[in-house]
Amino acid sequence: MGHRLSRIYTRTGDDGTTGLGDGSRTGKDSLRVEAFGAVDELNSLIGQLLSLSLPDDIVAQLIAIQHDLFDIGAELCIPGHAVITESQVEGLEHSLDRLNADLQPLKEFILPGGSPAAAACHVARTVCRRAERRVVTLGCVEPVNGPGRRYLNRLSDLLFVMARSLNRAAGVADVLWQQGKNR
């Protein structure tokens, strides 16, 4: 890390631009800023999820994910920078397989909800999908690290399975979608 912040406000963004990690400046509404902003929002939601009562293995996993998300944010903040690797994507896949093995197979779509922790996990999942979309959009005009993009894709799947696992741990059933329920 090149600079430590000793003062939080700099006034350099008052003109609608922000500094990137390579020293260049870009508009606060640029695709790059939208992408790392969505990743930052996701990381904040995971922090909020961590404030709830969770199983220890989920806590450890979410803390590791927060560090990875900060690395993805750094990748996006520094054009051409790459930190996330395929092994981290594979790690998410292993976690997905492990958590999913203990769950009943889905026969219906489920709605976000259930326990407070599962509901918060679903919110994080939807923001993860948005972050992935922002990174894909950025990747259409500028190079982005492929493993970082794939990490977000697997993470949204993991958050879905994690929400189901949190419901199970809380003794709360998943909320099943009932097509045409209100007709």
C-alpha positions as CSV (number, residue, x, y, z in Angstrom):
1,M,0.0,0.0,0.0
2,G,1.6,3.2,-1.1
3,H,-0.1,5.8,1.1
4,R,-1.6,5.7,4.6
5,L,-4.5,8.0,5.3
6,S,-3.7,10.4,8.1
7,R,-6.6,12.7,7.0
8,I,-9.8,11.3,5.7
9,Y,-11.0,14.3,3.6
10,T,-8.7,15.6,0.9
11,R,-11.1,17.8,-1.2
12,T,-9.6,16.3,-4.3
13,G,-12.9,14.7,-5.2
14,D,-15.0,17.9,-5.0
15,D,-14.8,18.1,-8.8
16,G,-16.5,14.8,-9.3
17,T,-13.4,12.7,-9.8
18,T,-11.6,10.2,-7.7
19,G,-8.0,8.9,-7.5
20,L,-7.2,5.4,-8.6
21,G,-4.5,3.3,-7.1
22,D,-2.1,4.0,-9.9
23,G,-2.3,7.8,-9.3
24,S,-4.6,8.5,-12.2
25,R,-8.0,10.2,-11.8
26,T,-11.4,9.2,-13.1
27,G,-15.0,10.2,-12.8
28,K,-16.8,9.1,-9.7
29,D,-19.5,7.7,-12.1
30,S,-17.0,5.7,-14.2
31,L,-17.5,2.0,-14.9
32,R,-14.4,1.2,-12.8
33,V,-15.7,3.2,-9.8
34,E,-19.1,1.6,-10.1
35,A,-17.5,-1.8,-10.1
36,F,-15.3,-1.4,-7.1
37,G,-18.0,0.5,-5.3
38,A,-20.4,-2.4,-5.7
39,V,-17.7,-4.7,-4.4
40,D,-17.2,-2.4,-1.4
41,E,-21.0,-2.4,-0.8
42,L,-20.9,-6.2,-0.8
43,N,-18.0,-6.3,1.6
44,S,-20.0,-4.0,4.0
45,L,-23.0,-6.2,3.8
46,I,-20.9,-9.2,4.7
47,G,-19.6,-7.2,7.6
48,Q,-23.2,-6.6,8.7
49,L,-23.9,-10.3,8.3
50,L,-20.9,-11.0,10.5
51,S,-22.5,-8.9,13.3
52,L,-25.2,-11.6,13.6
53,S,-24.9,-14.9,15.5
54,L,-23.4,-17.3,13.0
55,P,-21.8,-20.8,13.2
56,D,-18.0,-20.6,13.6
57,D,-17.2,-22.2,10.3
58,I,-19.4,-19.6,8.5
59,V,-17.7,-16.7,10.4
60,A,-14.3,-17.9,9.4
61,Q,-15.3,-18.3,5.8
62,L,-16.9,-14.8,5.7
63,I,-13.9,-13.2,7.2
64,A,-11.7,-14.8,4.5
65,I,-14.1,-13.6,1.8
66,Q,-14.0,-10.1,3.1
67,H,-10.2,-10.1,2.6
68,D,-10.6,-11.5,-0.9
69,L,-13.2,-8.8,-1.7
70,F,-10.8,-6.1,-0.6
71,D,-8.3,-7.6,-2.9
72,I,-10.8,-7.6,-5.8
73,G,-11.5,-3.9,-5.0
74,A,-7.8,-3.3,-5.2
75,E,-7.6,-5.0,-8.6
76,L,-10.4,-2.8,-9.8
77,C,-8.9,0.3,-8.3
78,I,-5.5,-0.3,-9.9
79,P,-5.9,-0.9,-13.7
80,G,-3.9,-4.0,-14.7
81,H,-3.5,-5.2,-11.1
82,A,-4.2,-8.9,-10.4
83,V,-4.4,-10.6,-7.0
84,I,-7.2,-13.1,-7.1
85,T,-6.2,-16.5,-8.5
86,E,-8.0,-19.6,-9.8
87,S,-7.2,-21.4,-6.5
88,Q,-9.4,-18.9,-4.6
89,V,-12.2,-19.6,-7.1
90,E,-11.7,-23.3,-6.5
91,G,-11.7,-22.7,-2.8
92,L,-15.2,-21.2,-3.1
93,E,-16.3,-24.2,-5.1
94,H,-15.0,-26.6,-2.4
95,S,-16.9,-24.6,0.2
96,L,-20.0,-24.7,-1.9
97,D,-19.8,-28.5,-2.3
98,R,-19.2,-28.9,1.4
99,L,-22.1,-26.8,2.5
100,N,-24.5,-28.1,-0.2
101,A,-23.8,-31.7,0.7
102,D,-25.7,-31.2,4.0
103,L,-28.7,-29.7,2.4
104,Q,-31.8,-31.3,0.9
105,P,-31.9,-31.0,-2.9
106,L,-34.0,-28.2,-4.1
107,K,-37.2,-29.1,-5.9
108,E,-38.7,-25.6,-5.8
109,F,-37.3,-22.1,-6.1
110,I,-36.9,-20.4,-2.8
111,L,-37.6,-16.8,-1.8
112,P,-35.1,-14.7,0.2
113,G,-35.8,-15.0,3.9
114,G,-36.1,-17.3,6.8
115,S,-33.8,-16.6,9.7
116,P,-32.4,-13.0,10.1
117,A,-28.9,-14.3,9.2
118,A,-30.2,-16.1,6.1
119,A,-32.1,-13.1,5.0
120,A,-29.0,-10.9,5.4
121,C,-27.0,-13.5,3.4
122,H,-29.6,-13.2,0.6
123,V,-29.2,-9.5,0.5
124,A,-25.4,-9.9,0.2
125,R,-26.0,-12.4,-2.6
126,T,-28.1,-10.0,-4.6
127,V,-25.5,-7.3,-4.2
128,C,-22.8,-9.8,-5.2
129,R,-24.7,-10.4,-8.4
130,R,-24.8,-6.6,-9.0
131,A,-21.1,-6.3,-8.4
132,E,-20.5,-9.2,-10.8
133,R,-22.6,-7.3,-13.5
134,R,-20.6,-4.1,-12.9
135,V,-17.3,-6.0,-13.3
136,V,-18.6,-7.7,-16.5
137,T,-19.7,-4.3,-17.9
138,L,-16.2,-2.9,-17.1
139,G,-14.6,-5.9,-18.7
140,C,-16.4,-5.1,-22.0
141,V,-14.3,-1.8,-22.3
142,E,-11.2,-2.4,-20.2
143,P,-9.3,-5.6,-19.1
144,V,-10.3,-7.1,-15.8
145,N,-8.8,-10.0,-14.0
146,G,-10.7,-13.2,-15.0
147,P,-10.3,-15.0,-11.7
148,G,-11.7,-12.0,-9.8
149,R,-14.8,-11.9,-12.0
150,R,-15.3,-15.7,-11.6
151,Y,-14.8,-15.3,-7.9
152,L,-17.8,-13.0,-7.7
153,N,-19.9,-15.5,-9.7
154,R,-19.0,-18.4,-7.4
155,L,-19.4,-16.2,-4.3
156,S,-23.1,-15.4,-5.2
157,D,-23.7,-19.1,-5.5
158,L,-22.0,-19.7,-2.2
159,L,-24.0,-17.0,-0.5
160,F,-27.2,-18.7,-1.7
161,V,-26.1,-22.0,-0.3
162,M,-24.8,-20.3,2.9
163,A,-28.3,-18.7,3.4
164,R,-29.9,-22.2,3.1
165,S,-27.3,-23.5,5.5
166,L,-28.0,-20.7,8.0
167,N,-31.7,-21.4,7.9
168,R,-31.0,-25.1,8.6
169,A,-28.7,-24.2,11.5
170,A,-31.4,-21.9,12.9
171,G,-34.1,-24.6,12.5
172,V,-36.0,-22.4,10.0
173,A,-37.3,-23.8,6.8
174,D,-36.4,-22.2,3.5
175,V,-39.3,-20.0,2.1
176,L,-40.6,-21.8,-0.9
177,W,-41.9,-19.9,-3.9
178,Q,-45.5,-20.8,-4.7
179,Q,-46.3,-20.0,-8.3
180,G,-49.5,-18.1,-8.6
181,K,-50.1,-18.1,-4.9
182,N,-52.0,-14.8,-5.0
183,R,-54.2,-15.4,-8.0
